Amino acid sequence: MAIFYVVNDSPCAVEVFVSSYTGGDDSWLILDPHDRQVWNHRNGWETVAFKDPRDSSKRGGIYAPVGSVVVFNGDFKKIEVK
């Protein structure tokens, strides 16, 4: 099993979701500005999605390999995988 890091590198809180294709919890949670969350019990690839907690029409996502760092920088169209 590997871990999965999700980083909010923006000045605003954002809601984040990590799919549960390979196990774990897939609930939405709030990620505060400049904070990070770690998901474990994952293998393979997962979908990571972000949405504005004040306007759910503002959202974006990416399919990323477990073990990577997914970074949200405030732009729903430019989510990074490192």
ZIQUI-V502393 format. One record per residue. N is the residue number from 1. SS is DSSP state (H for helix, E for strand, C for the rest). PSI is psi in whole degrees, 0 to 359 (999 if undefined). OMEGA is omega in whole degrees, -180 to 180 (* if undefined). Layout:
n=N ss=SS psi=PSI omega=OMEGA
n=N ss=SS psi=PSI omega=OMEGA
This chain:
n=1 ss=C psi=145 omega=-180
n=2 ss=E psi=169 omega=177
n=3 ss=E psi=163 omega=-175
n=4 ss=E psi=123 omega=180
n=5 ss=E psi=137 omega=173
n=6 ss=E psi=126 omega=-175
n=7 ss=E psi=132 omega=172
n=8 ss=E psi=100 omega=-179
n=9 ss=C psi=30 omega=180
n=10 ss=C psi=167 omega=180
n=11 ss=C psi=3 omega=-177
n=12 ss=C psi=151 omega=174
n=13 ss=C psi=151 omega=180
n=14 ss=E psi=149 omega=173
n=15 ss=E psi=142 omega=-178
n=16 ss=E psi=147 omega=-180
n=17 ss=E psi=135 omega=172
n=18 ss=E psi=126 omega=-178
n=19 ss=C psi=167 omega=-179
n=20 ss=C psi=34 omega=179
n=21 ss=C psi=322 omega=-175
n=22 ss=C psi=20 omega=178
n=23 ss=C psi=173 omega=178
n=24 ss=C psi=186 omega=-176
n=25 ss=C psi=138 omega=179
n=26 ss=C psi=31 omega=177
n=27 ss=C psi=150 omega=172
n=28 ss=C psi=143 omega=174
n=29 ss=E psi=159 omega=178
n=30 ss=E psi=131 omega=175
n=31 ss=E psi=116 omega=-177
n=32 ss=C psi=162 omega=178
n=33 ss=C psi=136 omega=176
n=34 ss=C psi=33 omega=178
n=35 ss=E psi=170 omega=177
n=36 ss=E psi=158 omega=178
n=37 ss=E psi=146 omega=179
n=38 ss=E psi=130 omega=173
n=39 ss=E psi=139 omega=175
n=40 ss=E psi=185 omega=-177
n=41 ss=E psi=43 omega=-179
n=42 ss=E psi=152 omega=174
n=43 ss=C psi=157 omega=172
n=44 ss=C psi=238 omega=-176
n=45 ss=E psi=151 omega=177
n=46 ss=E psi=155 omega=173
n=47 ss=E psi=132 omega=176
n=48 ss=E psi=124 omega=-178
n=49 ss=E psi=149 omega=178
n=50 ss=E psi=147 omega=172
n=51 ss=E psi=153 omega=178
n=52 ss=E psi=124 omega=-179
n=53 ss=C psi=343 omega=180
n=54 ss=C psi=344 omega=-176
n=55 ss=E psi=95 omega=-174
n=56 ss=E psi=354 omega=175
n=57 ss=E psi=345 omega=175
n=58 ss=E psi=105 omega=-176
n=59 ss=E psi=164 omega=178
n=60 ss=E psi=166 omega=-180
n=61 ss=E psi=171 omega=-178
n=62 ss=E psi=151 omega=176
n=63 ss=E psi=122 omega=-171
n=64 ss=E psi=150 omega=178
n=65 ss=E psi=141 omega=176
n=66 ss=C psi=143 omega=-176
n=67 ss=C psi=351 omega=-180
n=68 ss=C psi=175 omega=176
n=69 ss=E psi=123 omega=178
n=70 ss=E psi=125 omega=-173
n=71 ss=E psi=126 omega=173
n=72 ss=E psi=122 omega=-177
n=73 ss=C psi=12 omega=180
n=74 ss=C psi=347 omega=180
n=75 ss=C psi=113 omega=-176
n=76 ss=C psi=349 omega=180
n=77 ss=C psi=358 omega=-177
n=78 ss=C psi=53 omega=177
n=79 ss=C psi=132 omega=-175
n=80 ss=E psi=147 omega=171
n=81 ss=E psi=125 omega=-179
n=82 ss=C psi=999 omega=*
